[in-house]
Amino acid sequence: MDYHPRVSLEIEGYTFSYKLFEALKLVSKTFSQRKAADALGISHAVLNRRITEAEAKLGYKLVVATGAGSVLTYEGLKILSKHEKYMKRLKPREKIIICGGYISSSLLEAVAIEYGLSSVVYKTGDKNALYLAGLDMVDILTLDDPVNAFINDLDFIPIAYDHLVLYSKNSEKITELEELNGKKFFEVIDSPQRLAWNTLDDNKIKYKLTEEVKSPYDALKFIRTHQEFHTFLSSTLVEGSHILKNETRHIISSVICNKEDKRISEFIDFILTYKGQKIVEKNGFECVR
């Protein structure tokens, strides 16, 4: 089916049809109300009435006549610009927008480059990515932590496995959980670290969770200046102790948000092929197939 969105706007309590904004746009391009009316297939009187009725409600001019013809006022340009911004959001996107957790979106970016997919990648926390997906601003959603897919009842597609490593200045020397008793940790919020904390709690390890950062990249910076701290990060990001490898093994998943663009489903299908999984493996993840 062929869809053509047309957006009305409420301004200062009044709702204005898309027809007003079509008129303003053509006046701004042609500098003539008569030419704008001809382009719309309506009379000059009808077009003029659309504009003057809107001006009467708003209390200010949208179009004025000059020696060079008709031009939009500052207010007219302002509301037309606002309408154009909304219209741009509804247009089919030339580039596929990928948004998700820092680790999963980095994987999708790497695969997209090798696959040749024209895309824009936004790396953030899972919850931020879910928020943007809810605003219909994302074509492919990626999640670092699979629990977010379950909580939101999403139709997710597993594309890789990852696990967490213990990371600190001397983390590779730690081989027993008991050695973590009394250690200071910091948390990367909105990440799969819950798997590590749950395991430490289950084993009655008395650790101290005293600091938090927003991203795994912030965590790397934090460790450099706070060497007495420990944390758990993706095995694809840093070298560390694999002391909780089995306990923190988890799925990296994707969700197709835009089901109408065939490029997206074809790309996700590619990730699950032998060649795609080889790229996954090359980037440090475990294959799902």
N, C-alpha and C positions, 0 to 999 in steps of 0.2 A: 504494500500500500504506500501511496505517496502522501507525505505529511508536509504541511506548510504552516508553521506556527505564526500566529498574529497576536501581538501583545498589547493589551490595554493597560493603562496606568492610573492609579489613584493619586491625585496631587491635591494637597490641601483640602481633603475631604470630598473632592469631586472625581468621578471616574471618567476618563477620556478614552474613547475608542482608538484603535490602531489607525483609523482613518485620519485622525488629526495629525498623527506623527508622520504618516505617509505624505500629507500635504506639506508639513513643515520641511521634511527632507527634500522634496522636489523644489520647493521655493528656494531653499538654501543652495541648490545646485543650479537652477535655471535663472535665479534672480528675477523671476516673473511669475505672478500668480496665474496669468492666462496660460503660460506654457505648462505650468504645473497642473492646471486643470485639464488641459488637453492630454497630457501624459496619463492622467488618471481616468480619462474618459468621462469627465463630468463637466458641467458648466462652470464658468468663472464665478457665477453667483453662488453656487453650491459650495465651492471651495472657500470663497470669502466668508460665507456664513459659518462654516466649520471653525474658522480661525477667530472670527469676531465673537461667536458664542463662548468659545473657550476663554478669550480675553476678558469677557464680561464676568465670568465666574471667578477667574483668578485675580482680577483687579489690576492687571498690567498688560502691556502690549507684547505680542509675540512676533509680529511682523510690522515693519514700517516701510513707507515708500520713500525712496531717495531719487536723486537725479539719475542714478545708474539702474534703477528698478526697485524691486522689492527685496528686502533683506531681513534676516532674523535679528531680533534684539538680543541682548545678553541673556535675558530670561528665556527667550525662545531657543537659543542655542543650548542653554543649560538643560532644559527638559528634553530636548531632542537627543542630546548626548547621553542622558540617563536612559532613555528608551533604547538607544543604539547598544548600550552596554548589556542590557537584558537580552536583546536580540542576538548578540554575539554568542551568548551562552547557549542559545538554542540551535545555532547552526551546526551542521555536521563538522566534526573536527578533522583537520587534515592529518594531524599527528595524534597517535594513540597516547592517552594520558595514563601513566602507571603511577600509582601512589600506594605506599604501604610502609611497614616497619623498615627500620634502617637496614637490616640484614636481608630480608626477603626482597625488598625493592632493588638492592644492589645486585642480587642474583638475577632478577628479571632484566635489569639494565644490561648486564653482561651478555645474557642470552640474546636479547633484542639486537645488540650490536652485531653479533655474529650471524644472526638470522637475517639482518637487514631491515628490521622493522623501524619505520620512522616514528619515534616516540619522544615524549617528555616524561622524565621520571622525577617524582617528588618523594624524598626520603624523610620520614617522620615517625612518630610512634603509631602503634596500631590504632589507638583510640582516635587520634587526630585524623588518620586515614579513613576510618569508618565514618567520621563526621563529614568529611568532604565527599565521600561516596554517597552519603545520604542526601547531599545537595545536588546530586547528579553531575558532579564535576570530575568523575573518575571513570575510566573505561575498564581498567584492570586493577583490582584491589589485591594487595599482597599482605599477608599476615605473618609476623614473626612467631606469635604465640597462638597455637591452634585453639586454645580455650576461647578466644574472641570469636572464632567462627561458630563454635557450639553455643555460646551465650546468645549470639545474635541470630541463631538459626539460619546460617548462611549455607548456600549450596557451594561448598568449597571443593577445590581440586588439589590434592597433594602433588607437589612437584619435586620435593627433595626432603631429605632428613638432615637435621643438624643436631649438635649437642653442645653443652657448655663446658668450658674448661675453667679451672681455678686459676686466676691471674693475679699476680703480685710480683714484687721484686724477686722473691725466692720461692715462688709457687711450685716450680718443677721439682723441688726437693721434698715436697709434702706428699707422702704416700698413704697415710692413714688418716681417717676421719678424726680420730681423737686429737690429732695434732692441731685441729682447728679450734679446740676449746680455748675460750678467752680471746680469740683473734677479733680484730675490728674489721668490719665489712662496710661497704657502701653499696647502695642499691641503684640500679638503672631502672627508673620507673617505666611502667608499661612495656615490660619485656618478659621473656620466658624464665627469668630468674626465680619465679615462684617455685619452680621444680627443684631448684637447689635448696631454697629455704625450707621447703616442706621436708626434704630428705634430711637436712640437718636437724630439724625439729623432731622428726621420727626417731632419729638416732640419739636424741637427747644431748646434742652438742650445744654447749652454752656459748654461742657467738654473740658479738655486739654489732647490731645494725644501726649505725649512728649517722651516716651521711647518705645523700641521694643525689643523683645527677639525671639529666634528661635523655642522654643518648650514650651509646657505647663509645662514641668518639670522645665525648666529654670524660668518660671513664678512663680512657687511655691517658688523657692529660692529667687527670686527678692522681693517678698512680705515680706519675713521674714526680709530682711534688709532694705526695703523701705516701711515702714508701712503707709506712707501717700498716697500711690498709690492704685488704684483699677484696676481690669481687669475682663474679662469674660472668664470662663473656662467650660469645659464639666462637666455636673452634675454627671457623673460617676467618676470623678477624685477628686472633693472636695465638701465640704458642703459650701453652700453660700445662698444668697438671690435668690429666684426664681422670681424676679420682672419682668423678661422678658422671662418667660418660654414659653408662647404661641408664642411670636414674634421670638424666636430663635430656635424653634423646627425644626429639620431638619433630613433628611435621612442619615443614615450610609449605604454606598453601597459597593458592590464588583463587580469586572470585571474579568471574566475568560479569561486570556491571552493565556493559553495553552489548546486548545480545544481537543487535541488528547489524553490526559491522562484522562481516565475515573475516576480515583480517585478524580480528581478535581471537576467534575460535580456532582459526588455522594456526596462529602463533602458539596458543596453549597446547594444541595437538602436537605441534612440533617439539615442544619441551618434553613431551612424554615419549617421543620416539628414541631410538637408540642413539642417533646423532645428538639430539637435544640433551639426553641424559649424560652423554659424554662431556658436554659443555658444563652441565651441572657438577659433574665429578671434577672437572678441571678447576672449578672455582672453589673446591674444598668441601663440597657437600656430598652426602651419600645419595645414591640413586634410589628412586622409589620403585624402579623396575629392573 
